[in-house]
Amino acid sequence: MEVQGKAKEIGETQTFGSNGFRKRELVITTEEQYPQSILIEFVQDKCDLLNSFQVGQGVKVSINLRGREWVNPQGETKYFNSIQGWRIEGVESEQVQQFQPTTDLKEQDHDDLPF
């Protein structure tokens, strides 16, 4: 799967535990009618992929959806989802063509609409 938008935030690499697990977060804002801010995690050696990108840059990210099950101490089962990036590339923002009203209408031009 892929998601495309502008880089809104690029986090620093975080290291967890004695095993050196690394994670870095990227937030992108999609460019659609209702823009969405989406958090994407890059883990381990994929953290370094973000080094050459800047906030505000257009990006296309290849992602995997991850899900996991967890049983809390009370015996309740909970489910968690995450989005993990594994490839990222820069893209140019597509120019959205604005509607331009015509200026060469003549008085005798009319439409056939009944209202």
C-alpha positions in Angstrom: 0.0 0.0 0.0 1.1 3.6 -0.5 0.1 6.9 1.0 1.0 10.3 -0.4 1.0 13.8 1.1 3.3 16.4 2.6 5.6 15.8 5.5 4.1 17.6 8.5 6.5 16.3 11.2 9.6 14.2 11.2 10.6 12.9 14.6 14.0 12.1 16.0 15.1 8.5 16.2 14.1 6.9 19.6 15.9 3.9 21.1 14.2 1.5 23.5 15.4 -1.2 25.8 18.7 -3.0 26.1 18.3 -4.6 22.6 18.5 -1.2 20.9 15.1 -1.2 19.2 14.9 2.0 17.1 11.8 3.9 16.0 11.2 7.1 14.1 7.8 8.8 13.4 6.7 10.7 10.3 3.4 12.6 10.1 2.1 13.3 6.7 -0.9 15.3 5.7 -2.8 13.9 2.7 -3.8 16.2 -0.1 -7.4 15.5 -0.8 -10.8 17.1 -0.2 -10.6 16.2 3.6 -6.9 16.1 4.4 -5.9 13.6 7.0 -2.8 13.7 9.3 -1.4 10.2 9.3 1.3 8.9 11.7 3.7 6.4 10.1 6.4 4.6 12.0 9.8 3.6 10.6 11.7 1.0 12.7 15.2 -0.3 13.0 17.3 0.3 9.8 14.3 2.0 8.1 14.7 5.0 10.5 17.6 6.3 8.4 15.3 6.6 5.3 13.9 9.8 6.7 17.3 11.6 7.0 17.1 13.2 3.5 13.5 14.5 3.9 12.3 17.8 5.2 9.0 19.1 6.7 6.8 20.5 3.9 8.2 18.2 1.2 5.8 16.0 -0.8 6.3 12.3 -0.2 5.0 9.0 -1.2 5.4 6.3 1.4 5.1 2.5 1.0 3.4 1.1 4.1 2.4 -2.1 5.8 -0.6 -2.2 8.2 0.3 -4.0 11.5 -2.0 -5.3 14.1 -1.5 -7.0 17.5 -3.5 -8.5 20.2 -2.8 -7.8 23.9 -4.5 -9.3 27.0 -4.5 -6.9 30.0 -4.1 -8.1 33.6 -7.9 -8.2 34.0 -8.1 -10.7 31.1 -9.6 -8.2 28.6 -8.3 -8.5 25.1 -7.3 -5.3 23.3 -6.2 -4.8 19.7 -3.7 -2.2 18.5 -2.9 -1.1 14.9 0.1 0.7 13.5 1.3 1.9 10.1 4.9 1.0 9.3 6.8 2.6 6.5 9.4 0.7 4.6 10.1 3.0 1.6 9.8 6.7 1.0 10.3 8.9 -2.0 10.0 12.6 -2.7 7.2 13.7 -5.1 6.2 17.1 -6.5 2.8 18.3 -5.4 0.4 18.1 -8.2 -0.9 21.4 -9.3 -4.6 21.5 -8.8 -6.2 23.3 -11.7 -8.4 26.2 -10.5 -11.7 26.8 -12.3 -11.4 29.8 -14.6 -14.6 31.5 -15.6 -14.9 32.3 -19.3 -14.8 35.9 -20.4 -15.9 35.6 -24.1 -19.6 35.0 -23.7 -21.9 36.8 -26.0 -25.4 38.1 -25.1 -27.0 35.8 -27.6 -25.3 32.7 -26.1 -27.6 30.9 -23.7 -28.3 27.4 -22.5 -31.3 25.2 -23.0 -32.1 24.7 -19.3 -35.8 25.2 -18.5 -35.1 27.2 -15.3 
